[in-house]
């Protein structure tokens, strides 16, 4: 019967584990020195080796030559553990066995001695799916299990585990496997399977796996079904990825501000079967590679599996500044979020491409501030009026208008009138209240400087408080407008 690559080439010993050397070394030394804990917690994303390491540890404990750091792999216990059907090594799915009844059965069975092995190992996958009552029922057995019982938990979301459970386990964090390690392992598999691989294809597979060895092996298994050779064209079709030549042509068009060519490349990629969000991700990854190449060079190990070769990365990285690349990546991330919420996500991506093809119209903050501080030089360097109108508002001009409005709207310290000090005998708070209640604050300030009036205010404050006292301008009689006189009634002649 055919066995898929992910199972056929699963590591069987600690030294075969790829990308998790820190975990393999610690567990190997624990077996050698007899310091194996009663409970382990394996944390990490999918396909990084949690179940693989759990089975290797179980084989190391129950091998006929064990406990040993190098299980033979030939005895009945090792063979049954490798296939997952050993009676004393129980692999439990936490999602479908999450209730308190299942945990109660586990506690009862844990008291029984192993059927034929040295240890009874319970491996619970996705343990964070257990319910709170199930965790509470497991605590006592987890803290003091029988001497013949070992617990191994694995989870992709350790934040959901209770602290009482995590404190009773030794925790190991499994890292995402690097692209270089995945490529090396895939090359070994292809050599054993007799597959001919086109240059660069395994790098595309490794990059699409995103740190998961199982995903990479599954993709390679699918590509092997195409024929005896693994071609780049087939890999792009299986993964729904964009041809690297299309991405390179798109980036060149953005660098030379050829908007039409950039939009044509987007159209070609979308109608070639690539989803809008996937295209945004792949273009973001390509620009990320250019950003890394601008700082570290095109042949840095961080660029293993890049869509472009080292020479292309070096050439295109020189066409952009790091700030421009950062801005472009931010535009693409925002376009992806908008495309996810909108049914016409293509529009969001095309708008981002148009913005990225007009990078010369952008001005850095330093340049804008420099032009604000030296407006004369900015006017000399500014384009003619028709050209400026055709290109749209300049960012420097927008900042300058905003600065002028702010200056007009808020007077500076020199323009603000100084508040006079209150007269002697009147506190600052009372003085402010007097001015606030006056119809004419200027006249009130002059009136309070008159000593008799000030004494009258102080006396009024003592007896009545300031609230009923109000300063009101008194209009002189000679300046008062005469009231309209009612017409006199005419006397009737006698």
C-alpha positions as CSV (number, residue, x, y, z in Angstrom):
1,X,0.0,0.0,0.0
2,X,1.2,3.5,-0.9
3,X,2.4,5.6,2.0
4,X,2.6,9.4,1.6
5,X,5.9,11.2,2.0
6,X,4.9,12.8,5.3
7,X,4.5,9.4,6.9
8,X,7.1,7.5,4.9
9,X,9.9,9.9,5.8
10,X,8.9,10.7,9.4
11,X,12.1,10.9,11.5
12,X,12.5,7.7,13.7
13,X,15.4,8.9,16.0
14,X,16.3,12.1,17.8
15,X,19.2,12.9,15.4
16,X,16.8,12.7,12.4
17,X,14.6,15.5,13.7
18,X,14.9,18.6,11.4
19,X,14.8,22.1,12.8
20,X,14.2,21.2,16.4
21,X,17.7,20.4,17.6
22,X,17.2,22.1,21.0
23,X,14.2,19.8,21.8
24,X,15.8,16.6,20.5
25,X,19.1,17.3,22.4
26,X,17.3,18.0,25.7
27,X,15.1,14.9,25.6
28,X,18.0,12.7,24.4
29,X,20.1,13.8,27.4
30,X,17.1,13.3,29.7
31,X,16.8,9.7,28.6
32,X,20.6,9.1,29.0
33,X,20.7,10.5,32.5
34,X,17.4,9.0,33.7
35,X,15.8,12.4,34.2
36,X,12.7,11.9,32.2
37,X,9.8,14.0,33.6
38,X,6.3,12.7,34.2
39,X,4.7,15.3,31.9
40,X,5.8,17.3,28.9
41,X,4.1,20.1,26.9
42,X,5.0,20.5,23.3
43,X,3.9,23.9,21.8
44,X,4.2,25.0,18.2
45,X,2.4,25.5,14.9
46,X,1.3,22.6,12.7
47,X,3.8,20.3,10.9
48,X,6.9,21.2,13.0
49,X,7.4,17.8,14.6
50,X,5.4,17.6,17.9
51,X,3.9,14.2,17.2
52,X,7.1,12.9,15.7
53,X,9.1,13.8,18.8
54,X,6.4,12.4,21.1
55,X,6.7,9.0,19.3
56,X,10.5,9.0,19.4
57,X,10.4,9.7,23.1
58,X,7.9,6.8,23.6
59,X,10.1,4.5,21.6
60,X,13.1,5.5,23.7
61,X,11.3,4.7,26.9
62,X,9.7,1.4,25.8
63,X,12.3,-0.1,23.4
64,X,13.5,-3.6,24.3
65,X,17.0,-2.1,24.8
66,X,15.7,0.9,26.7
67,X,15.3,3.2,28.2
68,X,17.8,4.3,25.5
69,X,18.5,7.5,23.6
70,X,18.9,5.4,20.4
71,X,15.8,3.1,20.0
72,X,16.4,0.1,17.7
73,X,13.3,0.6,15.6
74,X,13.1,-3.1,15.0
75,X,11.4,-4.5,18.1
76,X,7.7,-4.9,18.2
77,X,7.2,-2.0,20.6
78,X,9.2,0.4,18.3
79,X,7.4,-0.8,15.2
80,X,3.9,-0.5,16.8
81,X,4.7,3.0,18.2
82,X,5.9,4.1,14.8
83,X,2.6,3.1,13.2
84,X,0.5,4.5,16.1
85,X,-1.2,1.3,17.2
86,X,0.7,0.3,20.4
87,X,-1.5,-0.7,23.3
88,X,0.6,1.1,25.9
89,X,1.1,4.4,23.9
90,X,-2.3,6.0,23.5
91,X,-2.7,8.9,21.1
92,X,-5.8,10.9,22.1
93,X,-7.4,13.6,20.1
94,X,-8.2,16.4,22.5
95,X,-10.9,17.9,20.3
96,X,-13.1,14.8,20.3
97,X,-12.3,13.6,23.8
98,X,-12.7,16.8,25.7
99,X,-15.3,16.0,28.3
100,X,-14.9,15.0,31.9
101,X,-16.2,11.5,31.2
102,X,-13.2,10.8,28.9
103,X,-10.8,12.2,31.5
104,X,-12.4,10.0,34.2
105,X,-11.8,6.9,32.1
106,X,-8.2,8.0,31.5
107,X,-7.6,8.3,35.3
108,X,-9.0,4.9,35.9
109,X,-7.0,3.3,33.1
110,X,-3.8,5.0,34.2
111,X,-3.8,3.0,37.5
112,X,-3.4,-0.2,35.6
113,X,0.1,-1.4,34.7
114,X,1.2,-1.5,31.1
115,X,0.1,-4.5,29.0
116,X,3.6,-5.4,27.7
117,X,5.8,-2.3,27.8
118,X,7.8,-0.5,30.4
119,X,5.8,2.7,30.5
120,X,2.2,3.7,29.7
121,X,2.4,6.9,27.6
122,X,-0.6,9.2,27.1
123,X,-0.2,11.6,24.2
124,X,-3.0,14.1,24.0
125,X,-3.0,16.2,20.8
126,X,-4.5,19.7,20.8
127,X,-4.9,19.5,24.5
128,X,-6.2,23.1,24.8
129,X,-9.5,21.8,23.4
130,X,-10.3,20.0,26.7
131,X,-13.0,21.6,28.8
132,X,-12.3,23.3,32.1
133,X,-14.0,20.5,34.2
134,X,-11.8,18.0,32.3
135,X,-8.7,20.0,33.1
136,X,-9.7,20.2,36.8
137,X,-10.3,16.4,36.9
138,X,-6.9,15.8,35.4
139,X,-4.8,18.0,37.8
140,X,-4.3,15.5,40.6
141,X,-3.3,12.6,38.3
142,X,-1.1,15.0,36.3
143,X,0.8,16.2,39.4
144,X,1.4,12.8,41.0
145,X,0.9,10.1,38.3
146,X,1.7,6.4,38.9
147,X,5.4,5.6,38.3
148,X,4.7,3.8,35.1
149,X,2.7,6.7,33.4
150,X,4.1,9.5,31.3
151,X,2.0,12.3,29.9
152,X,2.9,14.2,26.6
153,X,0.6,17.1,25.6
154,X,0.8,19.1,22.4
155,X,-1.0,22.3,21.4
156,X,-0.9,25.0,18.8
157,X,-2.4,27.5,21.2
158,X,-0.7,27.3,24.6
159,X,-2.4,30.6,25.8
160,X,-5.6,28.7,26.2
161,X,-4.1,26.2,28.7
162,X,-4.7,26.8,32.4
163,X,-1.7,27.9,34.4
164,X,-2.3,25.0,36.8
165,X,-1.7,22.6,33.9
166,X,1.4,24.4,32.4
167,X,3.0,24.6,35.8
168,X,2.9,20.8,36.1
169,X,4.6,20.1,32.8
170,X,8.0,20.7,31.2
171,X,7.4,23.0,28.3
172,X,9.1,22.8,24.9
173,X,8.5,25.4,22.2
174,X,8.9,24.1,18.7
175,X,10.1,26.6,16.1
176,X,9.0,27.0,12.6
177,X,11.4,25.2,10.4
178,X,13.6,27.4,8.2
179,X,13.3,27.3,4.4
180,X,16.9,26.1,4.1
181,X,16.3,23.1,6.4
182,X,13.1,22.3,4.5
183,X,14.9,22.5,1.2
184,X,17.7,20.2,2.4
185,X,15.2,17.6,3.7
186,X,13.2,17.8,0.4
187,X,16.4,17.2,-1.6
188,X,17.1,14.1,0.5
189,X,13.6,12.8,-0.2
190,X,13.9,13.5,-4.0
191,X,17.2,11.7,-4.1
192,X,15.7,8.6,-2.4
193,X,12.6,8.7,-4.6
194,X,14.7,9.2,-7.8
195,X,12.9,12.5,-8.7
196,X,14.6,15.0,-10.9
197,X,14.0,18.5,-9.7
198,X,14.1,21.7,-11.7
199,X,16.3,24.4,-10.2
200,X,14.4,26.7,-7.8
201,X,11.3,24.5,-7.5
202,X,12.1,23.2,-4.0
203,X,12.6,26.8,-2.8
204,X,9.1,27.7,-4.0
205,X,7.7,24.7,-2.2
206,X,9.6,25.5,1.0
207,X,8.5,29.1,1.0
208,X,4.8,28.2,0.5
209,X,5.0,25.7,3.5
210,X,5.8,28.6,5.9
211,X,7.8,26.6,8.3
212,X,5.7,23.4,8.1
213,X,7.7,20.3,7.1
214,X,4.5,18.3,6.7
215,X,3.0,20.8,4.3
216,X,6.2,20.8,2.2
217,X,6.3,17.0,2.0
218,X,2.6,16.9,1.1
219,X,3.2,19.4,-1.8
220,X,6.2,17.4,-3.0
221,X,4.1,14.3,-2.9
222,X,1.5,16.0,-5.1
223,X,4.1,17.2,-7.5
224,X,5.6,13.7,-7.8
225,X,2.3,12.5,-9.1
226,X,2.8,14.7,-12.2
227,X,5.7,12.6,-13.4
228,X,9.3,11.6,-12.6
229,X,10.5,15.3,-12.6
230,X,9.4,18.1,-10.4
231,X,9.1,21.3,-12.5
232,X,8.6,24.9,-11.6
233,X,5.6,25.2,-13.8
234,X,3.9,22.3,-12.0
235,X,4.7,23.7,-8.6
236,X,3.2,27.1,-9.4
237,X,0.1,25.5,-10.7
238,X,-0.3,23.3,-7.6
239,X,0.4,26.1,-5.2
240,X,-1.6,28.8,-7.1
241,X,1.6,30.9,-7.0
242,X,2.6,33.7,-9.4
243,X,5.4,33.0,-11.8
244,X,8.5,34.8,-10.5
245,X,9.0,36.3,-13.9
246,X,5.7,38.1,-13.6
247,X,6.6,39.4,-10.2
248,X,9.9,40.6,-11.4
249,X,8.3,42.3,-14.4
250,X,5.7,43.9,-12.0
251,X,8.4,45.3,-9.7
252,X,10.4,46.7,-12.6
253,X,7.3,48.5,-13.9
254,X,6.7,50.0,-10.4
255,X,10.4,51.1,-10.2
256,X,10.1,52.9,-13.6
257,X,6.6,54.3,-12.8
258,X,5.0,52.4,-15.7
259,X,1.6,52.1,-14.3
260,X,0.0,50.5,-17.3
261,X,2.6,47.6,-17.4
262,X,2.1,47.1,-13.6
263,X,-1.6,46.8,-13.9
264,X,-1.2,44.5,-16.9
265,X,0.9,42.2,-14.7
266,X,-1.7,42.2,-12.0
267,X,-4.4,41.3,-14.6
268,X,-2.2,38.4,-15.9
269,X,-1.6,37.0,-12.4
270,X,-5.3,37.2,-11.4
271,X,-6.6,35.6,-14.5
272,X,-3.9,33.0,-14.3
273,X,-5.7,31.6,-11.3
274,X,-4.1,33.5,-8.4
275,X,-6.4,34.9,-5.7
276,X,-6.2,38.6,-4.9
277,X,-5.1,38.0,-1.3
278,X,-2.5,35.5,-2.4
279,X,-1.2,37.9,-5.0
280,X,-0.9,40.6,-2.3
281,X,1.0,38.2,0.0
282,X,3.4,37.0,-2.7
283,X,4.2,40.6,-3.9
284,X,4.7,41.6,-0.3
285,X,7.1,38.7,0.2
286,X,8.9,39.7,-2.9
287,X,9.3,43.2,-1.7
288,X,10.4,41.9,1.7
289,X,13.2,40.0,0.0
290,X,14.3,43.2,-1.7
291,X,14.2,45.0,1.6
292,X,16.4,42.3,3.2
293,X,18.7,42.3,0.2
294,X,19.2,46.1,0.4
295,X,20.6,45.7,3.9
296,X,22.1,42.2,3.9
297,X,22.9,41.4,0.3
298,X,21.2,39.1,-2.2
299,X,22.9,35.9,-1.1
300,X,22.0,36.2,2.6
301,X,20.6,32.9,4.2
302,X,17.4,34.8,5.1
303,X,16.7,34.8,1.4
304,X,16.8,31.1,0.9
305,X,13.9,30.1,-1.3
306,X,13.4,33.6,-2.6
307,X,11.3,34.0,-5.8
308,X,14.3,35.8,-7.5
309,X,17.9,35.0,-7.8
310,X,20.6,36.9,-6.0
311,X,21.6,39.1,-9.0
312,X,17.9,40.1,-9.6
313,X,17.4,40.9,-5.9
314,X,20.5,43.0,-5.8
315,X,19.6,44.9,-9.0
316,X,16.0,45.6,-8.1
317,X,16.9,46.5,-4.5
318,X,19.0,49.3,-5.8
319,X,15.9,50.8,-7.6
320,X,14.1,51.6,-4.3
321,X,15.0,53.2,-1.0
322,X,14.3,51.2,2.2
323,X,11.6,53.7,3.1
324,X,9.9,53.2,-0.3
325,X,9.9,49.4,0.1
326,X,8.5,49.8,3.6
327,X,5.7,52.0,2.3
328,X,4.9,49.6,-0.5
329,X,4.7,46.7,1.8
330,X,2.3,48.6,4.1
331,X,0.1,49.5,1.1
332,X,-0.1,45.8,0.1
333,X,-1.0,44.8,3.7
334,X,-3.8,47.3,3.8
335,X,-5.0,46.3,0.3
336,X,-5.2,42.7,1.5
337,X,-7.4,43.6,4.5
338,X,-9.7,45.7,2.3
339,X,-9.9,42.9,-0.3
340,X,-11.0,40.5,2.5
341,X,-13.9,42.7,3.5
342,X,-14.9,43.8,0.0
343,X,-16.4,41.6,-2.8
344,X,-14.4,43.5,-5.4
345,X,-11.0,43.0,-3.8
346,X,-9.3,43.5,-7.1
347,X,-10.0,47.2,-6.9
348,X,-8.1,47.6,-3.6
349,X,-5.1,45.8,-5.0
350,X,-5.1,47.9,-8.2
351,X,-5.3,51.1,-6.2
352,X,-2.3,50.0,-4.2
353,X,-0.4,49.3,-7.4
354,X,-1.2,52.7,-8.8
355,X,0.0,54.4,-5.6
356,X,3.2,52.3,-5.7
357,X,3.9,53.4,-9.3
358,X,3.9,57.1,-8.3
359,X,6.6,57.0,-5.6
360,X,8.4,60.1,-7.1
361,X,5.5,62.3,-6.0
362,X,6.1,61.4,-2.4
363,X,8.2,63.5,-0.1
364,X,9.9,62.4,3.1
365,X,9.1,64.1,6.3
366,X,12.6,65.6,6.5
367,X,12.2,67.2,3.0
368,X,8.8,68.6,3.8
369,X,10.0,70.1,7.1
370,X,13.1,71.5,5.3
371,X,10.9,73.1,2.6
372,X,8.6,74.6,5.3
373,X,11.6,76.2,7.1
374,X,13.0,77.5,3.7
375,X,10.0,78.4,1.5
376,X,12.1,80.4,-0.9
377,X,14.2,77.4,-2.0
378,X,11.0,75.3,-2.2
379,X,9.5,77.8,-4.7
380,X,12.6,77.7,-6.9
381,X,12.5,73.9,-6.9
382,X,8.7,73.7,-7.4
383,X,7.4,72.8,-10.9
384,X,5.5,75.1,-13.1
385,X,1.8,75.7,-12.2
386,X,0.3,73.6,-15.1
387,X,2.6,70.7,-14.2
388,X,1.8,70.9,-10.6
389,X,-2.0,71.0,-11.3
390,X,-1.6,68.0,-13.6
391,X,0.3,66.0,-10.9
392,X,-2.1,66.9,-8.1
393,X,-1.5,68.7,-4.8
394,X,2.1,68.5,-3.6
395,X,2.5,67.0,-0.2
396,X,4.9,69.9,0.7
397,X,2.2,72.4,-0.3
398,X,-0.4,70.6,1.8
399,X,1.9,70.7,4.8
400,X,2.6,74.4,4.3
401,X,-1.1,75.3,4.1
402,X,-1.7,73.3,7.2
403,X,1.1,75.1,9.0
404,X,-0.2,78.6,7.9
405,X,-3.7,77.7,9.1
406,X,-2.4,76.6,12.5
407,X,-0.4,79.8,12.8
408,X,-3.4,82.0,11.9
409,X,-5.8,80.0,14.2
410,X,-3.7,80.1,17.3
411,X,-1.7,83.3,18.1
412,X,1.8,83.0,19.3
413,X,3.1,83.9,22.7
414,X,4.0,87.4,21.6
415,X,0.5,88.1,20.3
416,X,-1.4,87.0,23.4
417,X,-2.2,89.9,25.7
418,X,-0.9,89.7,29.2
419,X,-3.5,89.5,31.9
420,X,-3.1,92.4,34.4
421,X,-2.5,91.6,38.1
422,X,-5.6,92.0,40.4
423,X,-5.7,95.1,42.6
424,X,-4.7,94.9,46.2
425,X,-7.3,93.4,48.4
426,X,-8.9,91.2,45.6
427,X,-7.8,87.6,45.1
428,X,-7.0,86.2,41.7
429,X,-10.0,83.9,41.6
430,X,-12.4,86.8,42.5
431,X,-10.8,89.1,40.0
432,X,-11.4,86.6,37.2
433,X,-15.0,86.2,38.2
434,X,-15.5,90.0,38.3
435,X,-14.1,90.3,34.8
436,X,-16.1,87.3,33.5
437,X,-19.4,88.9,34.7
438,X,-18.6,92.3,33.3
439,X,-20.1,93.4,30.0
440,X,-16.8,95.2,29.2
441,X,-13.8,93.6,30.8
442,X,-11.6,96.6,29.8
443,X,-13.9,99.1,31.6
444,X,-14.1,96.7,34.6
445,X,-10.3,96.7,34.9
446,X,-10.2,100.5,34.9
447,X,-13.0,100.8,37.4
448,X,-11.4,98.4,39.9
449,X,-8.4,100.7,40.0
450,X,-10.6,103.3,41.7
451,X,-10.1,102.9,45.4
452,X,-13.7,103.8,46.5
453,X,-15.2,101.4,44.0
454,X,-12.8,98.7,45.0
455,X,-13.8,99.1,48.7
456,X,-17.4,98.9,47.6
457,X,-16.7,95.6,45.9
458,X,-14.9,94.2,48.9
459,X,-17.8,95.2,51.2
460,X,-20.3,93.7,48.8
461,X,-18.3,90.5,48.7
462,X,-18.4,90.2,52.5
463,X,-22.1,90.8,52.7
464,X,-23.6,89.5,49.5
465,X,-20.9,87.6,47.6
466,X,-19.7,88.4,44.2
467,X,-22.5,86.7,42.3
468,X,-25.1,89.5,42.7
469,X,-22.5,92.2,41.9
470,X,-22.3,92.9,38.1
471,X,-20.4,95.6,36.4
472,X,-22.5,97.3,33.7
473,X,-21.5,100.3,31.6
474,X,-23.5,103.3,32.5
475,X,-24.3,105.5,29.5
476,X,-24.1,109.3,30.3
477,X,-27.4,111.1,30.1
478,X,-26.2,113.5,27.4
479,X,-25.2,110.5,25.2
480,X,-28.3,108.5,25.8
481,X,-30.6,108.1,22.8
482,X,-33.9,110.0,23.4
483,X,-36.9,107.8,23.8
484,X,-39.4,108.1,21.1
485,X,-42.1,110.5,22.3
486,X,-45.6,109.5,21.9
487,X,-47.5,111.9,19.7
488,X,-49.6,114.3,21.8
489,X,-53.2,114.1,21.4
490,X,-54.6,117.1,19.6
491,X,-57.0,119.1,21.7
492,X,-60.3,119.5,20.1
493,X,-61.2,123.1,19.7
494,X,-63.9,124.4,22.0
